[in-house]
Amino acid sequence: MMGLLTQYAWAGPIIVAVIGFVGVVIGFLVGQYWQRAEYHLKDRTVTIQQVMAERELYERLQLLQQQLSDAIPKYIMLRDNRFSVSQAVTREQHATNRELSGAFEAEKSKLVSLVREYNQLEAKLSTIESRSPRFIKLPLPPMAPKNVRVESFENGVVKLAWDPPGRDPLRIELEEDMRELFQQYGQEYPSEEKGRDRADRA
């Protein structure tokens, strides 16, 4: 036995070196495996978090849509009443007009706040999903014309005349909000003239 060990004594260092090399390789492969596993785990965690964030945004957007749908009829009624009132001549009429004006402003502010939150969340969601934002557009009918009057009466036919209606105060505020939102994301706000130019070229 001693003779055998003596005969192959030269192989000892080689065996030790091979074992050490194999250990290093195994250690490297194990380390690579755990690094890849940790990377995929982190990637999966990010994906789950993104899905949860998108779901929360969609749920909030749906709730805002419902709130806007419920509030628009009341706003239209208050708006039309607010801008169709005649000049008050009595104390009671002054009080009624002030009350109507206050209710109108409160409802307008409510809608502006809801639309602002909706568009900000939609801009955030579109960035996550790498798509163009789908901002909400309120179905607001135009305001009533001003100063409606009888211009002529001929052969039993009444001809009316009126002045064009003013711009909806809600639309004016929402437009200003959208300009600020576009500026926040470094985008140019699409003006009506540019929109008409694109339509004409099409």
MDTraj code that builds the backbone (N, CA, C; nanometers):
import mdtraj as md
import numpy as np

residues = "MET MET GLY LEU LEU THR GLN TYR ALA TRP ALA GLY PRO ILE ILE VAL ALA VAL ILE GLY PHE VAL GLY VAL VAL ILE GLY PHE LEU VAL GLY GLN TYR TRP GLN ARG ALA GLU TYR HIS LEU LYS ASP ARG THR VAL THR ILE GLN GLN VAL MET ALA GLU ARG GLU LEU TYR GLU ARG LEU GLN LEU LEU GLN GLN GLN LEU SER ASP ALA ILE PRO LYS TYR ILE MET LEU ARG ASP ASN ARG PHE SER VAL SER GLN ALA VAL THR ARG GLU GLN HIS ALA THR ASN ARG GLU LEU SER GLY ALA PHE GLU ALA GLU LYS SER LYS LEU VAL SER LEU VAL ARG GLU TYR ASN GLN LEU GLU ALA LYS LEU SER THR ILE GLU SER ARG SER PRO ARG PHE ILE LYS LEU PRO LEU PRO PRO MET ALA PRO LYS ASN VAL ARG VAL GLU SER PHE GLU ASN GLY VAL VAL LYS LEU ALA TRP ASP PRO PRO GLY ARG ASP PRO LEU ARG ILE GLU LEU GLU GLU ASP MET ARG GLU LEU PHE GLN GLN TYR GLY GLN GLU TYR PRO SER GLU GLU LYS GLY ARG ASP ARG ALA ASP ARG ALA".split()
xyz = np.array([
    [0.0838, -0.1208, 0.0000],
    [0.0000, 0.0000, 0.0000],
    [0.0863, 0.1243, 0.0000],
    [0.1871, 0.1251, 0.0853],
    [0.2778, 0.2385, 0.0902],
    [0.3507, 0.2524, -0.0422],
    [0.3801, 0.1388, -0.1036],
    [0.4481, 0.1439, -0.2319],
    [0.3624, 0.2062, -0.3391],
    [0.2322, 0.1725, -0.3337],
    [0.1394, 0.2285, -0.4333],
    [0.1290, 0.3781, -0.4174],
    [0.1191, 0.4230, -0.2916],
    [0.1097, 0.5666, -0.2670],
    [0.2360, 0.6379, -0.3110],
    [0.3488, 0.5660, -0.2855],
    [0.4756, 0.6258, -0.3260],
    [0.4867, 0.6328, -0.4763],
    [0.4354, 0.5291, -0.5431],
    [0.4433, 0.5225, -0.6885],
    [0.3633, 0.6330, -0.7558],
    [0.2428, 0.6636, -0.6983],
    [0.1554, 0.7647, -0.7602],
    [0.1500, 0.8949, -0.6785],
    [0.2551, 0.9214, -0.6085],
    [0.2583, 1.0436, -0.5267],
    [0.2468, 1.1683, -0.6124],
    [0.2973, 1.1576, -0.7349],
    [0.2928, 1.2749, -0.8234],
    [0.1488, 1.3153, -0.8590],
    [0.0526, 1.2210, -0.8481],
    [-0.0859, 1.2510, -0.8878],
    [-0.1611, 1.3294, -0.7811],
    [-0.1083, 1.3298, -0.6584],
    [-0.1799, 1.3973, -0.5499],
    [-0.2081, 1.5440, -0.5777],
    [-0.1062, 1.6219, -0.6101],
    [-0.1328, 1.7644, -0.6375],
    [-0.2308, 1.7866, -0.7517],
    [-0.2236, 1.6979, -0.8541],
    [-0.3140, 1.7144, -0.9683],
    [-0.4584, 1.6911, -0.9253],
    [-0.4798, 1.5867, -0.8441],
    [-0.6157, 1.5566, -0.7967],
    [-0.6696, 1.6702, -0.7141],
    [-0.5844, 1.7232, -0.6266],
    [-0.6279, 1.8364, -0.5441],
    [-0.6646, 1.9550, -0.6303],
    [-0.5824, 1.9801, -0.7342],
    [-0.6084, 2.0942, -0.8233],
    [-0.7381, 2.0740, -0.8991],
    [-0.7613, 1.9488, -0.9473],
    [-0.8841, 1.9208, -1.0216],
    [-1.0062, 1.9382, -0.9326],
    [-0.9981, 1.8855, -0.8107],
    [-1.1102, 1.8993, -0.7169],
    [-1.1381, 2.0466, -0.6878],
    [-1.0302, 2.1223, -0.6686],
    [-1.0473, 2.2654, -0.6432],
    [-1.1102, 2.3365, -0.7612],
    [-1.0663, 2.2987, -0.8853],
    [-1.1223, 2.3610, -1.0050],
    [-1.2703, 2.3289, -1.0204],
    [-1.3034, 2.2000, -0.9983],
    [-1.4437, 2.1588, -1.0065],
    [-1.5277, 2.2339, -0.9036],
    [-1.4738, 2.2518, -0.7841],
    [-1.5458, 2.3259, -0.6807],
    [-1.5710, 2.4701, -0.7218],
    [-1.4691, 2.5310, -0.7844],
    [-1.4855, 2.6697, -0.8307],
    [-1.5942, 2.6787, -0.9381],
    [-1.5895, 2.5822, -1.0323],
    [-1.6893, 2.5822, -1.1404],
    [-1.8292, 2.5635, -1.0848],
    [-1.8443, 2.4687, -0.9935],
    [-1.9765, 2.4450, -0.9335],
    [-2.0239, 2.5686, -0.8581],
    [-1.9319, 2.6296, -0.7842],
    [-1.9676, 2.7515, -0.7110],
    [-2.0118, 2.8624, -0.8046],
    [-1.9405, 2.8759, -0.9174],
    [-1.9760, 2.9786, -1.0165],
    [-2.1138, 2.9523, -1.0762],
    [-2.1390, 2.8242, -1.1124],
    [-2.2678, 2.7901, -1.1726],
    [-2.3821, 2.8106, -1.0739],
    [-2.3593, 2.7721, -0.9481],
    [-2.4626, 2.7926, -0.8471],
    [-2.4903, 2.9408, -0.8282],
    [-2.3827, 3.0206, -0.8262],
    [-2.3998, 3.1656, -0.8115],
    [-2.4771, 3.2248, -0.9277],
    [-2.4458, 3.1795, -1.0521],
    [-2.5184, 3.2269, -1.1692],
    [-2.6657, 3.1882, -1.1632],
    [-2.6914, 3.0671, -1.1156],
    [-2.8299, 3.0214, -1.1063],
    [-2.9102, 3.1107, -1.0131],
    [-2.8523, 3.1385, -0.8951],
    [-2.9265, 3.2204, -0.7985],
    [-2.9400, 3.3642, -0.8455],
    [-2.8409, 3.4154, -0.9169],
    [-2.8530, 3.5500, -0.9731],
    [-2.9673, 3.5567, -1.0745],
    [-2.9743, 3.4570, -1.1629],
    [-3.0813, 3.4536, -1.2611],
    [-3.2170, 3.4362, -1.1928],
    [-3.2203, 3.3500, -1.0907],
    [-3.3464, 3.3288, -1.0193],
    [-3.3913, 3.4576, -0.9511],
    [-3.2960, 3.5284, -0.8913],
    [-3.3298, 3.6548, -0.8250],
    [-3.3761, 3.7588, -0.9265],
    [-3.3115, 3.7634, -1.0448],
    [-3.3518, 3.8571, -1.1501],
    [-3.4944, 3.8295, -1.1962],
    [-3.5249, 3.7035, -1.2229],
    [-3.6608, 3.6693, -1.2689],
    [-3.7635, 3.6968, -1.1604],
    [-3.7254, 3.6743, -1.0353],
    [-3.8174, 3.7026, -0.9249],
    [-3.8466, 3.8522, -0.9176],
    [-3.7415, 3.9339, -0.9303],
    [-3.7614, 4.0784, -0.9300],
    [-3.8461, 4.1219, -1.0494],
    [-3.8175, 4.0629, -1.1685],
    [-3.8945, 4.0972, -1.2876],
    [-4.0410, 4.0598, -1.2699],
    [-4.0655, 3.9439, -1.2103],
    [-4.2028, 3.8999, -1.1873],
    [-4.2717, 3.9921, -1.0860],
    [-4.1961, 4.0354, -0.9831],
    [-4.2531, 4.1261, -0.8834],
    [-4.2926, 4.2580, -0.9471],
    [-4.2046, 4.3123, -1.0346],
    [-4.2356, 4.4376, -1.1036],
    [-4.3594, 4.4211, -1.1902],
    [-4.3704, 4.3082, -1.2611],
    [-4.4860, 4.2842, -1.3473],
    [-4.6144, 4.2793, -1.2653],
    [-4.6115, 4.2094, -1.1529],
    [-4.7301, 4.2007, -1.0670],
    [-4.7680, 4.3388, -1.0145],
    [-4.6683, 4.4156, -0.9716],
    [-4.6949, 4.5507, -0.9216],
    [-4.7546, 4.6387, -1.0307],
    [-4.7048, 4.6243, -1.1541],
    [-4.7567, 4.7043, -1.2651],
    [-4.9018, 4.6678, -1.2941],
    [-4.9318, 4.5387, -1.2946],
    [-5.0692, 4.4946, -1.3195],
    [-5.1631, 4.5472, -1.2119],
    [-5.1180, 4.5427, -1.0879],
    [-5.2003, 4.5923, -0.9782],
    [-5.2214, 4.7435, -0.9895],
    [-5.1156, 4.8158, -1.0290],
    [-5.1277, 4.9609, -1.0455],
    [-5.2253, 4.9942, -1.1579],
    [-5.2161, 4.9217, -1.2702],
    [-5.3079, 4.9456, -1.3818],
    [-5.4518, 4.9153, -1.3413],
    [-5.4700, 4.8091, -1.2651],
    [-5.6055, 4.7731, -1.2223],
    [-5.6650, 4.8821, -1.1336],
    [-5.5841, 4.9334, -1.0413],
    [-5.6327, 5.0405, -0.9543],
    [-5.6680, 5.1650, -1.0340],
    [-5.5864, 5.1966, -1.1346],
    [-5.6149, 5.3135, -1.2179],
    [-5.7446, 5.2946, -1.2958],
    [-5.7640, 5.1769, -1.3543],
    [-5.8858, 5.1510, -1.4306],
    [-6.0099, 5.1606, -1.3412],
    [-6.0003, 5.1073, -1.2214],
    [-6.1145, 5.1126, -1.1296],
    [-6.1475, 5.2570, -1.0919],
    [-6.0445, 5.3368, -1.0676],
    [-6.0667, 5.4768, -1.0336],
    [-6.1233, 5.5540, -1.1522],
    [-6.0756, 5.5248, -1.2718],
    [-6.1273, 5.5919, -1.3910],
    [-6.2750, 5.5590, -1.4130],
    [-6.3123, 5.4354, -1.3913],
    [-6.4531, 5.3966, -1.4062],
    [-6.5405, 5.4693, -1.3055],
    [-6.4913, 5.4827, -1.1827],
    [-6.5673, 5.5540, -1.0800],
    [-6.5832, 5.7014, -1.1172],
    [-6.4764, 5.7626, -1.1677],
    [-6.4836, 5.9031, -1.2087],
    [-6.5803, 5.9218, -1.3249],
    [-6.5812, 5.8274, -1.4189],
    [-6.6757, 5.8342, -1.5302],
    [-6.8192, 5.8338, -1.4804],
    [-6.8471, 5.7486, -1.3842],
    [-6.9826, 5.7416, -1.3295],
    [-7.0190, 5.8706, -1.2574],
    [-6.9273, 5.9253, -1.1804],
    [-6.9536, 6.0496, -1.1093],
    [-6.9773, 6.1658, -1.2065],
    [-6.9022, 6.1685, -1.3142],
    [-6.9212, 6.2725, -1.4153],
    [-7.0562, 6.2570, -1.4843],
    [-7.0915, 6.1335, -1.5166],
    [-7.2191, 6.1084, -1.5820],
    [-7.3360, 6.1529, -1.4944],
    [-7.3218, 6.1333, -1.3637],
    [-7.4287, 6.1731, -1.2718],
    [-7.4357, 6.3243, -1.2544],
    [-7.3225, 6.3925, -1.2658],
    [-7.3173, 6.5360, -1.2357],
    [-7.3509, 6.6246, -1.3554],
    [-7.3303, 6.5774, -1.4766],
    [-7.3481, 6.6623, -1.5952],
    [-7.4905, 6.7156, -1.6093],
    [-7.5959, 6.6344, -1.5948],
    [-7.7325, 6.6896, -1.6108],
    [-7.7612, 6.8053, -1.5151],
    [-7.7170, 6.7946, -1.3921],
    [-7.7395, 6.9017, -1.2952],
    [-7.6658, 7.0277, -1.3366],
    [-7.5426, 7.0118, -1.3854],
    [-7.4656, 7.1288, -1.4280],
    [-7.5333, 7.1996, -1.5444],
    [-7.5806, 7.1221, -1.6427],
    [-7.6454, 7.1830, -1.7595],
    [-7.7692, 7.2612, -1.7174],
    [-7.8474, 7.2047, -1.6272],
    [-7.9669, 7.2744, -1.5795],
    [-7.9299, 7.4051, -1.5093],
    [-7.8298, 7.3997, -1.4200],
    [-7.7872, 7.5201, -1.3487],
    [-7.7266, 7.6231, -1.4438],
    [-7.6498, 7.5757, -1.5399],
    [-7.5885, 7.6675, -1.6367],
    [-7.6923, 7.7412, -1.7181],
    [-7.7893, 7.6672, -1.7709],
    [-7.8910, 7.7301, -1.8548],
    [-7.9770, 7.8272, -1.7734],
    [-8.0063, 7.7901, -1.6487],
    [-8.0828, 7.8819, -1.5640],
    [-7.9998, 8.0042, -1.5262],
    [-7.8718, 7.9804, -1.4981],
    [-7.7843, 8.0909, -1.4564],
    [-7.7696, 8.1960, -1.5649],
    [-7.7596, 8.1563, -1.6889],
    [-7.7343, 8.2519, -1.7970],
    [-7.8607, 8.2923, -1.8725],
    [-7.9747, 8.2520, -1.8204],
    [-8.1003, 8.2953, -1.8822],
    [-8.1805, 8.3863, -1.7896],
    [-8.1275, 8.4145, -1.6696],
    [-8.2010, 8.4976, -1.5757],
    [-8.2002, 8.6417, -1.6221],
    [-8.3092, 8.7100, -1.5961],
    [-8.3201, 8.8514, -1.6316],
    [-8.2581, 8.9359, -1.5209],
    [-8.2411, 9.0623, -1.5499],
    [-8.1867, 9.1528, -1.4501],
    [-8.2804, 9.1608, -1.3298],
    [-8.2241, 9.1400, -1.2123],
    [-8.3065, 9.1422, -1.0917],
    [-8.3473, 9.2850, -1.0577],
    [-8.4711, 9.2989, -1.0194],
    [-8.5221, 9.4322, -0.9837],
    [-8.5729, 9.4364, -0.8406],
    [-8.5883, 9.3218, -0.7789],
    [-8.6355, 9.3186, -0.6404],
    [-8.5316, 9.2481, -0.5541],
    [-8.5443, 9.2655, -0.4237],
    [-8.4524, 9.2020, -0.3303],
    [-8.4621, 9.0507, -0.3388],
    [-8.5836, 9.0002, -0.3552],
    [-8.6018, 8.8552, -0.3654],
    [-8.5336, 8.8008, -0.4901],
    [-8.5446, 8.8733, -0.6015],
    [-8.4804, 8.8288, -0.7247],
    [-8.3284, 8.8315, -0.7124],
    [-8.2768, 8.9334, -0.6458],
    [-8.1317, 8.9391, -0.6218],
    [-8.0861, 8.8173, -0.5410],
    [-8.1617, 8.7834, -0.4353],
    [-8.1258, 8.6695, -0.3507],
    [-8.1319, 8.5390, -0.4293],
    [-8.2359, 8.5263, -0.5131],
    [-8.2502, 8.4050, -0.5941],
    [-8.1354, 8.3909, -0.6923],
    [-8.0983, 8.5031, -0.7551],
    [-7.9885, 8.4991, -0.8521],
    [-7.8555, 8.4661, -0.7855],
    [-7.8323, 8.5193, -0.6660],
    [-7.7079, 8.4886, -0.5935],
    [-7.7021, 8.3411, -0.5564],
    [-7.8151, 8.2875, -0.5136],
    [-7.8209, 8.1458, -0.4786],
    [-7.7963, 8.0582, -0.6006],
    [-7.8561, 8.0955, -0.7131],
    [-7.8379, 8.0199, -0.8368],
    [-7.6930, 8.0282, -0.8833],
    [-7.6341, 8.1470, -0.8744],
    [-7.4950, 8.1645, -0.9159],
    [-7.4013, 8.0815, -0.8285],
    [-7.4267, 8.0782, -0.6981],
    [-7.3432, 7.9990, -0.6084],
    [-7.3526, 7.8504, -0.6371],
    [-7.4741, 7.8017, -0.6627],
    [-7.4929, 7.6600, -0.6944],
    [-7.4239, 7.6239, -0.8263],
    [-7.4332, 7.7155, -0.9227],
    [-7.3688, 7.6923, -1.0525],
    [-7.2170, 7.6834, -1.0372],
    [-7.1574, 7.7762, -0.9637],
    [-7.0118, 7.7768, -0.9467],
    [-6.9656, 7.6517, -0.8726],
    [-7.0425, 7.6087, -0.7723],
    [-7.0059, 7.4889, -0.6974],
    [-7.0076, 7.3650, -0.7873],
    [-7.1107, 7.3542, -0.8701],
    [-7.1205, 7.2376, -0.9586],
    [-7.0130, 7.2415, -1.0664],
    [-6.9819, 7.3606, -1.1157],
    [-6.8753, 7.3736, -1.2159],
    [-6.7404, 7.3327, -1.1564],
    [-6.7114, 7.3782, -1.0353],
    [-6.5854, 7.3422, -0.9698],
    [-6.5761, 7.1916, -0.9470],
    [-6.6886, 7.1301, -0.9133],
    [-6.6915, 6.9854, -0.8928],
    [-6.6546, 6.9112, -1.0208],
    [-6.7127, 6.9531, -1.1322],
    [-6.6844, 6.8877, -1.2598],
    [-6.5403, 6.9110, -1.3031],
    [-6.4903, 7.0312, -1.2834],
    [-6.3515, 7.0605, -1.3191],
    [-6.2571, 6.9693, -1.2413],
    [-6.2850, 6.9509, -1.1119],
    [-6.2008, 6.8650, -1.0287],
    [-6.2063, 6.7201, -1.0755],
    [-6.3252, 6.6706, -1.1095],
    [-6.3393, 6.5318, -1.1548],
    [-6.2678, 6.5095, -1.2882],
    [-6.2859, 6.6017, -1.3809],
    [-6.2219, 6.5879, -1.5124],
    [-6.0707, 6.5991, -1.4997],
    [-6.0253, 6.6895, -1.4144],
    [-5.8807, 6.7060, -1.3947],
    [-5.8190, 6.5763, -1.3428],
    [-5.8804, 6.5153, -1.2430],
    [-5.8275, 6.3906, -1.1889],
    [-5.8320, 6.2800, -1.2938],
    [-5.9419, 6.2723, -1.3681],
    [-5.9548, 6.1690, -1.4710],
    [-5.8415, 6.1817, -1.5742],
    [-5.8211, 6.3015, -1.6267],
    [-5.7215, 6.3196, -1.7325],
    [-5.5795, 6.2970, -1.6812],
    [-5.5522, 6.3354, -1.5569],
    [-5.4201, 6.3106, -1.5000],
    [-5.3941, 6.1607, -1.4842],
    [-5.4945, 6.0862, -1.4368],
    [-5.4789, 5.9413, -1.4231],
    [-5.4677, 5.8741, -1.5593],
    [-5.5438, 5.9216, -1.6566],
    [-5.5371, 5.8648, -1.7913],
    [-5.4005, 5.8900, -1.8537],
    [-5.3440, 6.0075, -1.8305],
    [-5.2095, 6.0363, -1.8805],
    [-5.1074, 5.9419, -1.8171],
    [-5.1219, 5.9154, -1.6875],
    [-5.0319, 5.8233, -1.6177],
    [-5.0477, 5.6818, -1.6707],
    [-5.1723, 5.6379, -1.6908],
    [-5.1972, 5.5024, -1.7398],
    [-5.1444, 5.4851, -1.8817],
    [-5.1625, 5.5857, -1.9661],
    [-5.1139, 5.5757, -2.1039],
    [-4.9616, 5.5669, -2.1088],
    [-4.8942, 5.6315, -2.0135],
    [-4.7483, 5.6214, -2.0069],
    [-4.7059, 5.4797, -1.9690],
    [-4.7758, 5.4199, -1.8731],
    [-4.7453, 5.2826, -1.8318],
    [-4.7670, 5.1859, -1.9475],
    [-4.8744, 5.2060, -2.0240],
    [-4.9104, 5.1144, -2.1327],
    [-4.8488, 5.1541, -2.2665],
    [-4.7688, 5.2613, -2.2680],
    [-4.6993, 5.3061, -2.3900],
    [-4.7967, 5.3286, -2.5048],
    [-4.8971, 5.4107, -2.4817],
    [-4.9971, 5.4429, -2.5837],
    [-5.0381, 5.5899, -2.5699],
    [-5.1159, 5.6355, -2.6662],
    [-5.1661, 5.7726, -2.6598],
    [-5.2793, 5.7814, -2.5576],
    [-5.2849, 5.8903, -2.4820],
    [-5.3909, 5.9031, -2.3808],
    [-5.5280, 5.9226, -2.4439],
    [-5.6310, 5.8737, -2.3762],
    [-5.7695, 5.8908, -2.4212],
    [-5.8410, 5.9808, -2.3188],
    [-5.8218, 6.1099, -2.3367],
    [-5.8804, 6.2050, -2.2432],
    [-6.0326, 6.2087, -2.2588],
    [-6.0988, 6.2393, -2.1490],
    [-6.2445, 6.2392, -2.1501],
    [-6.2974, 6.3684, -2.2127],
    [-6.4060, 6.3563, -2.2858],
    [-6.4734, 6.4712, -2.3460],
    [-6.6180, 6.4723, -2.2973],
    [-6.6546, 6.5796, -2.2329],
    [-6.7890, 6.5872, -2.1763],
    [-6.8920, 6.6183, -2.2848],
    [-7.0052, 6.5490, -2.2843],
    [-7.1115, 6.5738, -2.3838],
    [-7.1962, 6.6958, -2.3441],
    [-7.1383, 6.8131, -2.3573],
    [-7.2082, 6.9352, -2.3169],
    [-7.2766, 6.9994, -2.4376],
    [-7.4068, 7.0206, -2.4313],
    [-7.4742, 7.0917, -2.5407],
    [-7.4347, 7.2393, -2.5388],
    [-7.4439, 7.3071, -2.6537],
    [-7.4090, 7.4500, -2.6556],
    [-7.5046, 7.5310, -2.5697],
    [-7.4563, 7.6452, -2.5275],
    [-7.5403, 7.7340, -2.4481],
    [-7.6472, 7.7974, -2.5365],
    [-7.7536, 7.8424, -2.4735],
    [-7.8644, 7.9033, -2.5485],
    [-7.8204, 8.0366, -2.6084],
    [-7.8740, 8.0723, -2.7251],
    [-7.8400, 8.2022, -2.7857],
    [-7.8883, 8.3171, -2.6983],
    [-7.8258, 8.4319, -2.7179],
    [-7.8583, 8.5494, -2.6368],
    [-7.9532, 8.6428, -2.7122],
    [-8.0275, 8.7164, -2.6343],
    [-8.1089, 8.8253, -2.6887],
    [-8.1982, 8.7795, -2.8040],
    [-8.2733, 8.6734, -2.7821],
    [-8.3664, 8.6256, -2.8850],
    [-8.4799, 8.7279, -2.8996],
    [-8.5116, 8.7634, -3.0238],
    [-8.6113, 8.8694, -3.0488],
    [-8.6815, 8.8454, -3.1813],
    [-8.7976, 8.9067, -3.1937],
    [-8.8716, 8.9011, -3.3196],
    [-8.8178, 9.0107, -3.4103],
    [-8.7674, 8.9674, -3.5249],
    [-8.7100, 9.0635, -3.6192],
    [-8.8144, 9.1161, -3.7165],
    [-8.9047, 9.0283, -3.7557],
    [-9.0101, 9.0731, -3.8473],
    [-9.1274, 8.9748, -3.8405],
    [-9.2404, 9.0233, -3.8924],
    [-9.3604, 8.9395, -3.8989],
    [-9.4295, 8.9703, -4.0311],
    [-9.4220, 8.8758, -4.1242],
    [-9.4771, 8.8972, -4.2574],
    [-9.5592, 8.7765, -4.2997],
    [-9.6806, 8.8046, -4.3434],
    [-9.7695, 8.6994, -4.3938],
    [-9.7857, 8.5849, -4.2945],
    [-9.7970, 8.6212, -4.1703],
    [-9.8168, 8.5208, -4.0660],
    [-9.6933, 8.4434, -4.0284],
    [-9.5762, 8.4830, -4.0801],
    [-9.4499, 8.4144, -4.0500],
    [-9.3647, 8.5036, -3.9608],
    [-9.3261, 8.4470, -3.8468],
    [-9.2420, 8.5213, -3.7536],
    [-9.0951, 8.4897, -3.7814],
    [-9.0168, 8.5939, -3.7979],
    [-8.8731, 8.5772, -3.8207],
    [-8.7995, 8.6233, -3.6960],
    [-8.7223, 8.5299, -3.6381],
    [-8.6507, 8.5589, -3.5148],
    [-8.5042, 8.5917, -3.5436],
    [-8.4469, 8.6647, -3.4535],
    [-8.3041, 8.6962, -3.4590],
    [-8.2464, 8.6786, -3.3188],
    [-8.1166, 8.6508, -3.3121],
    [-8.0523, 8.6342, -3.1818],
    [-7.9022, 8.6555, -3.1957],
    [-7.8417, 8.6773, -3.0832],
    [-7.6965, 8.6893, -3.0772],
    [-7.6362, 8.5534, -3.0472],
    [-7.5161, 8.5254, -3.0977],
    [-7.4547, 8.3934, -3.0736],
    [-7.4296, 8.3707, -2.9256],
    [-7.4384, 8.2471, -2.8829],
    [-7.4161, 8.2174, -2.7397],
    [-7.2697, 8.2344, -2.7006],
    [-7.2479, 8.2569, -2.5748],
    [-7.1111, 8.2646, -2.5248],
    [-7.0530, 8.1257, -2.5056],
    [-6.9242, 8.1202, -2.4735],
    [-6.8595, 7.9916, -2.4494],
    [-6.8967, 7.9396, -2.3113],
    [-6.9105, 7.8109, -2.3022],
    [-6.9434, 7.7475, -2.1755],
    [-6.8277, 7.7714, -2.0774],
    [-6.8555, 7.8300, -1.9610],
    [-6.7473, 7.8540, -1.8631],
    [-6.6733, 7.7264, -1.8227],
    [-6.7445, 7.6137, -1.8210],
    [-6.6796, 7.4875, -1.7864],
    [-6.5768, 7.4497, -1.8923],
    [-6.6124, 7.4647, -2.0185],
    [-6.5187, 7.4316, -2.1269],
    [-6.3944, 7.5200, -2.1203],
    [-6.4123, 7.6452, -2.0850],
    [-6.2979, 7.7370, -2.0762],
    [-6.2003, 7.6896, -1.9690],
    [-6.2517, 7.6537, -1.8525],
    [-6.1644, 7.6075, -1.7442],
    [-6.0988, 7.4738, -1.7778],
    [-6.1741, 7.3843, -1.8414],
    [-6.1175, 7.2543, -1.8768],
    [-6.0065, 7.2696, -1.9812],
    [-6.0224, 7.3640, -2.0709],
    [-5.9187, 7.3888, -2.1712],
    [-5.7904, 7.4381, -2.1048],
    [-5.8031, 7.5257, -2.0067],
    [-5.6856, 7.5737, -1.9349],
    [-5.6176, 7.4590, -1.8602],
    [-5.6968, 7.3721, -1.8028],
    [-5.6410, 7.2552, -1.7336],
    [-5.5633, 7.1651, -1.8298],
    [-5.6196, 7.1441, -1.9475],
    [-5.5539, 7.0588, -2.0453],
    [-5.4234, 7.1217, -2.0945],
    [-5.4206, 7.2507, -2.1089],
    [-5.2958, 7.3176, -2.1482],
    [-5.1859, 7.2921, -2.0444],
    [-5.2228, 7.3023, -1.9172],
    [-5.1261, 7.2769, -1.8101],
    [-5.0803, 7.1312, -1.8096],
    [-5.1722, 7.0389, -1.8371],
    [-5.1374, 6.8968, -1.8393],
    [-5.0420, 6.8664, -1.9542],
    [-5.0678, 6.9235, -2.0714],
    [-4.9779, 6.9026, -2.1861],
    [-4.8404, 6.9608, -2.1559],
    [-4.8387, 7.0773, -2.0916],
    [-4.7116, 7.1392, -2.0560],
    [-4.6353, 7.0542, -1.9558],
    [-4.7060, 6.9923, -1.8633],
    [-4.6432, 6.9059, -1.7626],
    [-4.5702, 6.7895, -1.8279],
    [-4.6263, 6.7358, -1.9372],
    [-4.5646, 6.6228, -2.0070],
    [-4.4789, 6.6681, -2.1252],
    [-4.4529, 6.7986, -2.1340],
    [-4.3657, 6.8494, -2.2391],
    [-4.4235, 6.8395, -2.3779],
    [-4.5560, 6.8454, -2.3893],
    [-4.6232, 6.8350, -2.5191],
    [-4.6909, 6.9673, -2.5543],
    [-4.7039, 6.9915, -2.6837],
    [-4.7707, 7.1127, -2.7299],
    [-4.9217, 7.0896, -2.7345],
    [-4.9964, 7.1822, -2.6779],
    [-5.1420, 7.1683, -2.6762],
    [-5.1969, 7.1880, -2.8176],
    [-5.2786, 7.0947, -2.8683],
    [-5.3326, 7.1075, -3.0055],
    [-5.4397, 7.2160, -3.0127],
    [-5.4099, 7.3243, -3.0815],
    [-5.5066, 7.4326, -3.0953],
    [-5.6136, 7.3964, -3.1961],
    [-5.7236, 7.4727, -3.1956],
    [-5.8331, 7.4459, -3.2888],
    [-5.7892, 7.4697, -3.4329],
    [-5.7035, 7.5713, -3.4542],
    [-5.6585, 7.6011, -3.5905],
    [-5.5753, 7.4871, -3.6465],
    [-5.4865, 7.4296, -3.5619],
    [-5.4059, 7.3160, -3.6081],
    [-5.4930, 7.1948, -3.6347],
    [-5.5960, 7.1781, -3.5541],
    [-5.6883, 7.0679, -3.5772],
    [-5.7612, 7.0824, -3.7085],
    [-5.8023, 7.2053, -3.7398],
    [-5.8710, 7.2269, -3.8683],
    [-5.7756, 7.2068, -3.9846],
    [-5.6479, 7.2487, -3.9680],
    [-5.5506, 7.2307, -4.0743],
    [-5.5283, 7.0821, -4.1026],
    [-5.5185, 7.0009, -3.9964],
    [-5.5002, 6.8567, -4.0169],
    [-5.6225, 6.7965, -4.0864],
    [-5.7425, 6.8445, -4.0513],
    [-5.8645, 6.7941, -4.1137],
    [-5.8679, 6.8321, -4.2617],
    [-5.8239, 6.9547, -4.2951],
    [-5.8241, 6.9985, -4.4340],
    [-5.7255, 6.9187, -4.5168],
    [-5.6070, 6.8891, -4.4591],
    [-5.5076, 6.8109, -4.5333],
    [-5.5529, 6.6669, -4.5547],
    [-5.6323, 6.6179, -4.4591],
    [-5.6822, 6.4808, -4.4731],
    [-5.7855, 6.4739, -4.5841],
])
top = md.Topology()
chain = top.add_chain()
for i, resn in enumerate(residues, 1):
    res = top.add_residue(resn, chain, resSeq=i)
    for name in ("N", "CA", "C"):
        top.add_atom(name, md.element.get_by_symbol(name[0]), res)
traj = md.Trajectory(xyz[None], top)
